[in-house]
Amino acid sequence: MGLLKGRATGRVKAVRITGARSSLTEDVRGRQRRYMVSMAVRTLCVILAIVLWSESRVIAVIALVGGTLIPYLAVVYANAGRENAPGLPDTFVGHQPPPMVGPGPVVPPQSPAPTANPQP
């Protein structure tokens, strides 16, 4: 019963578990997306440095420094690894509260029943 059928498409989709990690495909796609956004920002910084070089050297140098540092940061950020699964329970069992009901009363041991014919 782990599969649901989509209404509009008729395709079978897996049920998503709350505490599970995203799939490897989704993780790689997210890393690629982050890297491409970082490289787009780097390209903008380099173009901004070229355009502003004759107008404002200070802003152009700042953009150029950003354009040189962003590739390193983008690679480190994109290759940071898979995220930890959110909200998974720990395997360590911590403090256990005492039981709500205490032990019962102690029953004294029963002595053997007397025999009908005592031995002399």
PyRosetta script that sets phi, psi and omega in degrees:
from pyrosetta import init, pose_from_sequence

init()
pose = pose_from_sequence("MGLLKGRATGRVKAVRITGARSSLTEDVRGRQRRYMVSMAVRTLCVILAIVLWSESRVIAVIALVGGTLIPYLAVVYANAGRENAPGLPDTFVGHQPPPMVGPGPVVPPQSPAPTANPQP")
pose.set_psi(1, 22.5)
pose.set_omega(1, -176.7)
pose.set_phi(2, -86.3)
pose.set_psi(2, 1.4)
pose.set_omega(2, -176.6)
pose.set_phi(3, -120.7)
pose.set_psi(3, 146.0)
pose.set_omega(3, 175.7)
pose.set_phi(4, -121.2)
pose.set_psi(4, 147.8)
pose.set_omega(4, 178.8)
pose.set_phi(5, -97.0)
pose.set_psi(5, 129.1)
pose.set_omega(5, 178.1)
pose.set_phi(6, -69.3)
pose.set_psi(6, 143.8)
pose.set_omega(6, -175.8)
pose.set_phi(7, -71.6)
pose.set_psi(7, -54.8)
pose.set_omega(7, -171.9)
pose.set_phi(8, -77.1)
pose.set_psi(8, -39.8)
pose.set_omega(8, -172.0)
pose.set_phi(9, -92.4)
pose.set_psi(9, -25.1)
pose.set_omega(9, -177.4)
pose.set_phi(10, 79.6)
pose.set_psi(10, 1.5)
pose.set_omega(10, 179.3)
pose.set_phi(11, -80.3)
pose.set_psi(11, 159.1)
pose.set_omega(11, 178.6)
pose.set_phi(12, -96.3)
pose.set_psi(12, 127.8)
pose.set_omega(12, -179.6)
pose.set_phi(13, -116.4)
pose.set_psi(13, 144.3)
pose.set_omega(13, 177.5)
pose.set_phi(14, -79.5)
pose.set_psi(14, 146.8)
pose.set_omega(14, 176.8)
pose.set_phi(15, -75.8)
pose.set_psi(15, 133.4)
pose.set_omega(15, -178.7)
pose.set_phi(16, -85.2)
pose.set_psi(16, 129.3)
pose.set_omega(16, 179.0)
pose.set_phi(17, -88.4)
pose.set_psi(17, 137.2)
pose.set_omega(17, -172.8)
pose.set_phi(18, -61.2)
pose.set_psi(18, -48.6)
pose.set_omega(18, -173.6)
pose.set_phi(19, -90.3)
pose.set_psi(19, 2.9)
pose.set_omega(19, -175.9)
pose.set_phi(20, -80.9)
pose.set_psi(20, 155.2)
pose.set_omega(20, 175.8)
pose.set_phi(21, -70.6)
pose.set_psi(21, 163.1)
pose.set_omega(21, 172.4)
pose.set_phi(22, -72.9)
pose.set_psi(22, 159.7)
pose.set_omega(22, -177.9)
pose.set_phi(23, -69.0)
pose.set_psi(23, 163.1)
pose.set_omega(23, -180.0)
pose.set_phi(24, -62.5)
pose.set_psi(24, -36.8)
pose.set_omega(24, 179.1)
pose.set_phi(25, -63.6)
pose.set_psi(25, -44.4)
pose.set_omega(25, 178.4)
pose.set_phi(26, -65.2)
pose.set_psi(26, -37.6)
pose.set_omega(26, 179.5)
pose.set_phi(27, -64.8)
pose.set_psi(27, -45.9)
pose.set_omega(27, 179.3)
pose.set_phi(28, -64.7)
pose.set_psi(28, -41.3)
pose.set_omega(28, 178.7)
pose.set_phi(29, -61.8)
pose.set_psi(29, -40.7)
pose.set_omega(29, 177.8)
pose.set_phi(30, -65.1)
pose.set_psi(30, -40.6)
pose.set_omega(30, 177.2)
pose.set_phi(31, -63.6)
pose.set_psi(31, -43.5)
pose.set_omega(31, 178.9)
pose.set_phi(32, -62.1)
pose.set_psi(32, -40.7)
pose.set_omega(32, 179.5)
pose.set_phi(33, -63.1)
pose.set_psi(33, -45.7)
pose.set_omega(33, 178.8)
pose.set_phi(34, -61.4)
pose.set_psi(34, -41.2)
pose.set_omega(34, -179.6)
pose.set_phi(35, -65.9)
pose.set_psi(35, -42.5)
pose.set_omega(35, -179.4)
pose.set_phi(36, -66.2)
pose.set_psi(36, -38.4)
pose.set_omega(36, 176.9)
pose.set_phi(37, -64.2)
pose.set_psi(37, -42.4)
pose.set_omega(37, 178.7)
pose.set_phi(38, -62.8)
pose.set_psi(38, -40.4)
pose.set_omega(38, 179.4)
pose.set_phi(39, -70.1)
pose.set_psi(39, -31.5)
pose.set_omega(39, 175.5)
pose.set_phi(40, -66.6)
pose.set_psi(40, -40.8)
pose.set_omega(40, 177.2)
pose.set_phi(41, -65.1)
pose.set_psi(41, -38.5)
pose.set_omega(41, 178.5)
pose.set_phi(42, -63.7)
pose.set_psi(42, -43.4)
pose.set_omega(42, 179.0)
pose.set_phi(43, -61.6)
pose.set_psi(43, -41.0)
pose.set_omega(43, 177.0)
pose.set_phi(44, -61.8)
pose.set_psi(44, -40.7)
pose.set_omega(44, 179.5)
pose.set_phi(45, -63.2)
pose.set_psi(45, -43.3)
pose.set_omega(45, -179.4)
pose.set_phi(46, -66.6)
pose.set_psi(46, -42.6)
pose.set_omega(46, 178.4)
pose.set_phi(47, -64.0)
pose.set_psi(47, -41.3)
pose.set_omega(47, 177.8)
pose.set_phi(48, -62.6)
pose.set_psi(48, -39.0)
pose.set_omega(48, 178.2)
pose.set_phi(49, -64.6)
pose.set_psi(49, -40.4)
pose.set_omega(49, 179.5)
pose.set_phi(50, -67.2)
pose.set_psi(50, -44.0)
pose.set_omega(50, -177.4)
pose.set_phi(51, -68.8)
pose.set_psi(51, -40.5)
pose.set_omega(51, -174.9)
pose.set_phi(52, -90.6)
pose.set_psi(52, 3.2)
pose.set_omega(52, -176.2)
pose.set_phi(53, -59.9)
pose.set_psi(53, -39.9)
pose.set_omega(53, -179.4)
pose.set_phi(54, -86.3)
pose.set_psi(54, -19.0)
pose.set_omega(54, -177.7)
pose.set_phi(55, -88.9)
pose.set_psi(55, -54.5)
pose.set_omega(55, -177.0)
pose.set_phi(56, -141.7)
pose.set_psi(56, 101.1)
pose.set_omega(56, -176.8)
pose.set_phi(57, -65.0)
pose.set_psi(57, -32.9)
pose.set_omega(57, -177.5)
pose.set_phi(58, -64.2)
pose.set_psi(58, -49.3)
pose.set_omega(58, 179.9)
pose.set_phi(59, -66.6)
pose.set_psi(59, -36.5)
pose.set_omega(59, 179.4)
pose.set_phi(60, -64.8)
pose.set_psi(60, -41.0)
pose.set_omega(60, 178.7)
pose.set_phi(61, -67.2)
pose.set_psi(61, -40.6)
pose.set_omega(61, 177.9)
pose.set_phi(62, -62.3)
pose.set_psi(62, -42.9)
pose.set_omega(62, 178.3)
pose.set_phi(63, -65.5)
pose.set_psi(63, -36.5)
pose.set_omega(63, 179.1)
pose.set_phi(64, -68.3)
pose.set_psi(64, -40.4)
pose.set_omega(64, 176.0)
pose.set_phi(65, -63.8)
pose.set_psi(65, -42.1)
pose.set_omega(65, 176.2)
pose.set_phi(66, -61.8)
pose.set_psi(66, -39.5)
pose.set_omega(66, 179.2)
pose.set_phi(67, -67.7)
pose.set_psi(67, -24.8)
pose.set_omega(67, 178.1)
pose.set_phi(68, -89.8)
pose.set_psi(68, -28.0)
pose.set_omega(68, -179.3)
pose.set_phi(69, -86.4)
pose.set_psi(69, -28.5)
pose.set_omega(69, -175.5)
pose.set_phi(70, -61.3)
pose.set_psi(70, -39.1)
pose.set_omega(70, 179.5)
pose.set_phi(71, -59.6)
pose.set_psi(71, -42.3)
pose.set_omega(71, 178.6)
pose.set_phi(72, -62.8)
pose.set_psi(72, -48.0)
pose.set_omega(72, -179.7)
pose.set_phi(73, -64.7)
pose.set_psi(73, -35.3)
pose.set_omega(73, 179.8)
pose.set_phi(74, -66.6)
pose.set_psi(74, -40.3)
pose.set_omega(74, 179.3)
pose.set_phi(75, -68.0)
pose.set_psi(75, -43.4)
pose.set_omega(75, 178.7)
pose.set_phi(76, -63.4)
pose.set_psi(76, -42.9)
pose.set_omega(76, -179.1)
pose.set_phi(77, -68.0)
pose.set_psi(77, -40.6)
pose.set_omega(77, -178.7)
pose.set_phi(78, -72.2)
pose.set_psi(78, -31.1)
pose.set_omega(78, -178.4)
pose.set_phi(79, -98.9)
pose.set_psi(79, 22.5)
pose.set_omega(79, -176.8)
pose.set_phi(80, -66.7)
pose.set_psi(80, -15.1)
pose.set_omega(80, 178.3)
pose.set_phi(81, 100.8)
pose.set_psi(81, 171.9)
pose.set_omega(81, -179.5)
pose.set_phi(82, -70.9)
pose.set_psi(82, 146.0)
pose.set_omega(82, 179.5)
pose.set_phi(83, -73.0)
pose.set_psi(83, 157.1)
pose.set_omega(83, 175.3)
pose.set_phi(84, -73.2)
pose.set_psi(84, 148.7)
pose.set_omega(84, 178.7)
pose.set_phi(85, -66.4)
pose.set_psi(85, 125.1)
pose.set_omega(85, -177.4)
pose.set_phi(86, -75.3)
pose.set_psi(86, 134.4)
pose.set_omega(86, 169.3)
pose.set_phi(87, 73.2)
pose.set_psi(87, 17.8)
pose.set_omega(87, 176.7)
pose.set_phi(88, -75.3)
pose.set_psi(88, 142.3)
pose.set_omega(88, -178.9)
pose.set_phi(89, -70.3)
pose.set_psi(89, 150.5)
pose.set_omega(89, 176.8)
pose.set_phi(90, -73.0)
pose.set_psi(90, 152.7)
pose.set_omega(90, 175.8)
pose.set_phi(91, -86.6)
pose.set_psi(91, -15.6)
pose.set_omega(91, 178.9)
pose.set_phi(92, -79.1)
pose.set_psi(92, 127.6)
pose.set_omega(92, 176.9)
pose.set_phi(93, -93.9)
pose.set_psi(93, 116.3)
pose.set_omega(93, -176.9)
pose.set_phi(94, -83.3)
pose.set_psi(94, -146.1)
pose.set_omega(94, -177.9)
pose.set_phi(95, -60.7)
pose.set_psi(95, 127.8)
pose.set_omega(95, 176.4)
pose.set_phi(96, -102.7)
pose.set_psi(96, 126.2)
pose.set_omega(96, 179.8)
pose.set_phi(97, -68.3)
pose.set_psi(97, 152.7)
pose.set_omega(97, 178.9)
pose.set_phi(98, -65.1)
pose.set_psi(98, 155.5)
pose.set_omega(98, -179.8)
pose.set_phi(99, -65.0)
pose.set_psi(99, 151.6)
pose.set_omega(99, -177.5)
pose.set_phi(100, -73.4)
pose.set_psi(100, -32.3)
pose.set_omega(100, -179.0)
pose.set_phi(101, -106.4)
pose.set_psi(101, 129.3)
pose.set_omega(101, 179.4)
pose.set_phi(102, -77.6)
pose.set_psi(102, 176.4)
pose.set_omega(102, 178.4)
pose.set_phi(103, -66.0)
pose.set_psi(103, 153.4)
pose.set_omega(103, -179.2)
pose.set_phi(104, -74.6)
pose.set_psi(104, 175.7)
pose.set_omega(104, -179.9)
pose.set_phi(105, -68.4)
pose.set_psi(105, 151.7)
pose.set_omega(105, 179.9)
pose.set_phi(106, -81.2)
pose.set_psi(106, 127.6)
pose.set_omega(106, 179.0)
pose.set_phi(107, -98.2)
pose.set_psi(107, 125.4)
pose.set_omega(107, -179.9)
pose.set_phi(108, -67.5)
pose.set_psi(108, 149.8)
pose.set_omega(108, -179.4)
pose.set_phi(109, -65.2)
pose.set_psi(109, 146.3)
pose.set_omega(109, 179.9)
pose.set_phi(110, -79.0)
pose.set_psi(110, 136.1)
pose.set_omega(110, 175.1)
pose.set_phi(111, -84.9)
pose.set_psi(111, 151.8)
pose.set_omega(111, -178.1)
pose.set_phi(112, -63.5)
pose.set_psi(112, 148.1)
pose.set_omega(112, -178.8)
pose.set_phi(113, -68.1)
pose.set_psi(113, 143.2)
pose.set_omega(113, 179.2)
pose.set_phi(114, -68.4)
pose.set_psi(114, 146.5)
pose.set_omega(114, 180.0)
pose.set_phi(115, -84.7)
pose.set_psi(115, 157.8)
pose.set_omega(115, -176.9)
pose.set_phi(116, -74.5)
pose.set_psi(116, -34.5)
pose.set_omega(116, 179.7)
pose.set_phi(117, -112.2)
pose.set_psi(117, 99.6)
pose.set_omega(117, 179.2)
pose.set_phi(118, -71.0)
pose.set_psi(118, 146.2)
pose.set_omega(118, 178.9)
pose.set_phi(119, -83.8)
pose.set_psi(119, 134.1)
pose.set_omega(119, 179.2)
pose.set_phi(120, -78.7)
pose.dump_pdb("model.pdb")
